[in-house]
Amino acid sequence: MKLGSKLVLQTVLPAVAAVAILLAIVTQVTSSALRDAAERGLAAVAEARREDLQNHLERMRGDIVAMGNAPAVIEAMRQFSAAFAACGASADTQLQQFYDTDVQAAIRLK
């Protein structure tokens, strides 16, 4: 082999090897950074959804408390309790039959 070819190989081969190693390192670092960024993004989305759900449940709790304290609801519950007690031992069965026939029929009509 000629001296010029040997010099080219001794110069080019280490340079190509160095570029290949550098490319492998850059690829690994970039892949890791992209994975980390994706995980942080997903964690942020999950946290935002968790907060939205928590806020929704807190609003629902507040609505339930407000409705439970409303005089009309309190009076309706008193009347319902009295009517339920007046039905006697078969109150559960009568209420279920009423729901199965009248309420579900009304729902189907809508």
C-alpha positions as CSV (number, residue, x, y, z in Angstrom):
1,M,0.0,0.0,0.0
2,K,1.3,3.4,-0.9
3,L,2.3,5.9,1.8
4,G,-0.4,8.4,0.7
5,S,-3.2,5.8,1.1
6,K,-1.9,4.8,4.5
7,L,-1.9,8.5,5.6
8,V,-5.4,9.0,4.3
9,L,-6.6,5.8,6.2
10,Q,-4.8,6.9,9.4
11,T,-6.4,10.3,9.2
12,V,-9.9,9.5,7.9
13,L,-10.6,6.3,9.8
14,P,-10.1,7.9,13.3
15,A,-12.2,10.9,12.2
16,V,-15.0,8.6,11.0
17,A,-14.8,6.6,14.2
18,A,-14.9,9.8,16.3
19,V,-17.9,11.1,14.3
20,A,-19.7,7.7,14.7
21,I,-19.1,7.7,18.5
22,L,-20.2,11.4,18.8
23,L,-23.4,10.6,16.8
24,A,-24.2,7.7,19.1
25,I,-23.7,9.9,22.2
26,V,-25.8,12.7,20.7
27,T,-28.6,10.3,19.7
28,Q,-28.7,8.8,23.2
29,V,-28.7,12.2,24.9
30,T,-31.4,13.6,22.6
31,S,-33.5,10.5,23.0
32,S,-33.3,10.8,26.8
33,A,-34.1,14.5,26.7
34,L,-37.1,13.9,24.5
35,R,-38.4,11.1,26.7
36,D,-38.0,13.3,29.8
37,A,-39.8,16.2,28.1
38,A,-42.7,13.9,27.1
39,E,-43.0,12.5,30.6
40,R,-43.0,16.0,32.1
41,G,-45.7,17.0,29.6
42,L,-47.8,14.0,30.4
43,A,-47.4,14.6,34.1
44,A,-48.6,18.2,33.7
45,V,-51.6,17.0,31.7
46,A,-52.4,14.4,34.4
47,E,-52.0,17.0,37.2
48,A,-54.3,19.5,35.3
49,R,-57.0,16.8,34.9
50,R,-56.7,15.8,38.5
51,E,-57.2,19.4,39.6
52,D,-60.2,19.8,37.2
53,L,-61.8,16.7,38.6
54,Q,-61.1,17.8,42.2
55,N,-62.6,21.3,41.5
56,H,-65.7,19.6,39.8
57,L,-66.2,17.4,42.8
58,E,-65.9,20.3,45.2
59,R,-68.5,22.3,43.2
60,M,-70.8,19.3,43.3
61,R,-70.3,19.0,47.0
62,G,-71.1,22.6,47.4
63,D,-74.2,22.3,45.2
64,I,-75.4,19.2,47.2
65,V,-74.9,21.1,50.5
66,A,-76.7,24.1,49.2
67,M,-79.6,22.0,47.9
68,G,-79.7,20.0,51.1
69,N,-80.1,23.3,53.1
70,A,-82.8,24.7,50.8
71,P,-86.1,25.0,52.7
72,A,-88.1,23.5,49.7
73,V,-85.8,20.4,49.7
74,I,-86.1,20.0,53.4
75,E,-89.9,20.2,53.2
76,A,-90.0,17.8,50.3
77,M,-87.8,15.3,52.2
78,R,-90.2,15.5,55.2
79,Q,-93.2,14.9,52.9
80,F,-91.4,12.0,51.2
81,S,-90.5,10.4,54.5
82,A,-94.0,10.7,55.8
83,A,-95.5,9.2,52.6
84,F,-92.9,6.4,52.6
85,A,-93.7,5.6,56.2
86,A,-97.4,5.6,55.4
87,C,-96.9,2.9,52.8
88,G,-95.8,0.5,55.5
89,A,-93.7,-2.6,55.1
90,S,-94.3,-2.8,51.3
91,A,-92.9,0.7,50.7
92,D,-89.8,-0.5,48.9
93,T,-91.8,-2.8,46.6
94,Q,-94.4,-0.1,45.8
95,L,-91.7,2.5,45.1
96,Q,-89.8,0.0,42.8
97,Q,-93.0,-0.8,40.9
98,F,-93.8,2.9,40.5
99,Y,-90.4,3.5,39.1
100,D,-90.5,0.5,36.8
101,T,-93.8,1.5,35.3
102,D,-94.5,5.2,35.5
103,V,-91.0,6.8,35.7
104,Q,-89.4,4.7,33.0
105,A,-92.4,5.1,30.7
106,A,-92.1,8.9,31.1
107,I,-88.4,8.7,30.3
108,R,-89.0,6.7,27.1
109,L,-91.5,9.3,25.9
110,K,-88.9,12.1,26.0
